């Protein structure tokens, strides 16, 4: 087989970078010296879901 499997991957996928985890609490304290640290997971945000996501979820819930 002369073609590499990687030659068949979509450019958008091939250009993805590996996940880089967020800073640990100790790293945040050492760098910024805050009075208080609230650690969120890397996929969380303090604002909650967007209004569009909430509407979509409510709509889908009614369909099921």
BELBEL-V233862 format. One record per pair of residues at least 24 apart in sequence whose C-alpha atoms are under 8 Angstrom apart, sorted by sequence separation. I is the first residue (numbers start at 0). J is the second residue. If there is no record, write none. Layout:
BEGIN
i->I j->J
i->I j->J
END
This chain:
BEGIN
none
END
